[in-house]
Amino acid sequence: MTFEEILDQAIAMLQRRGRLTYSTLKRQFQLDDAALEDLKNELIEGQRLAVDERGNVLVWMGAAQFHLSSSGITECRGLEQIWLENREFGGYGGEAPFRV
């Protein structure tokens, strides 16, 4: 299977389930550590379809809209917006459980 085929299948799986652990991706697609890093990089940085949660889980973001607010904080509709709201009430200990 080519990397592009794995990527397409991983996107479809992540979209269906909403969240996937990295170990699930490794097992499903028989990835070594380097291939998993490439897949994570493409989903998070390249396509901006997912965010990393605590270094262990990919969370589907889809076509979330990112923008820079007047305070300089990057916000998006979806998971990060929920984090920003929870942070105001002391949730997550002031740190995002994922990276954008």
C-alpha positions in Angstrom: 0.0 0.0 0.0 1.4 3.5 -0.9 1.7 6.2 1.7 -1.1 8.1 -0.1 -3.4 5.1 0.2 -2.6 4.8 3.9 -3.2 8.6 4.3 -6.6 8.4 2.6 -7.7 5.4 4.7 -6.4 7.0 7.9 -8.4 10.2 7.1 -11.6 8.2 6.5 -11.1 6.2 9.7 -10.3 9.3 11.8 -13.3 11.2 10.3 -15.6 8.2 11.2 -14.3 7.7 14.7 -13.4 11.3 15.7 -10.4 10.1 17.7 -7.6 7.5 17.2 -4.7 6.5 19.3 -1.3 6.3 17.6 -1.0 2.7 18.5 -4.3 2.0 16.7 -2.9 3.6 13.5 0.4 1.6 13.9 -1.6 -1.7 14.2 -4.2 -0.9 11.5 -1.7 0.1 8.9 1.4 -1.9 10.1 3.4 1.3 10.4 6.9 1.6 11.9 7.8 4.7 14.0 9.1 6.7 11.1 6.0 6.1 8.9 3.7 6.9 11.9 5.6 10.2 12.3 5.1 11.0 8.6 1.4 10.2 8.9 1.0 12.4 12.0 2.9 15.2 10.4 0.7 15.1 7.3 -2.6 15.0 9.2 -1.6 17.7 11.7 0.7 20.0 9.9 0.2 19.3 6.2 -3.6 18.9 5.9 -4.6 20.5 9.2 -7.3 17.9 9.7 -6.3 16.7 13.2 -4.7 17.9 16.4 -2.5 15.9 18.8 -3.9 15.3 22.2 -1.4 14.6 24.9 1.1 13.0 22.5 -1.0 9.9 22.3 -4.3 10.6 20.3 -5.2 12.2 17.1 -8.5 14.2 17.2 -10.4 15.0 14.0 -10.7 18.7 13.3 -11.8 18.5 9.7 -12.0 21.8 7.9 -11.9 23.9 11.0 -11.5 27.6 10.5 -8.4 29.0 12.0 -7.9 32.7 12.6 -5.8 35.1 14.7 -7.7 37.1 17.3 -6.9 40.6 18.3 -5.1 39.3 21.3 -2.8 37.2 19.1 -4.2 33.8 20.3 -4.8 31.4 17.5 -8.4 30.1 17.8 -10.6 27.8 15.7 -14.1 26.7 15.8 -14.3 23.3 17.4 -12.0 21.6 19.9 -9.7 24.5 20.5 -12.7 26.8 21.1 -13.9 24.4 23.8 -10.4 24.5 25.3 -10.4 28.3 25.4 -13.8 28.3 27.1 -12.8 25.6 29.6 -9.5 27.4 30.4 -11.5 30.4 31.6 -13.1 28.1 34.2 -9.8 26.5 35.3 -10.0 23.4 33.1 -6.9 21.7 31.7 -4.6 23.4 34.3 -4.1 26.3 31.8 -2.4 24.2 29.1 -4.0 22.8 26.0 -4.2 19.0 26.0 -3.3 19.1 22.3 -1.2 21.1 19.9 -2.4 23.0 16.9 
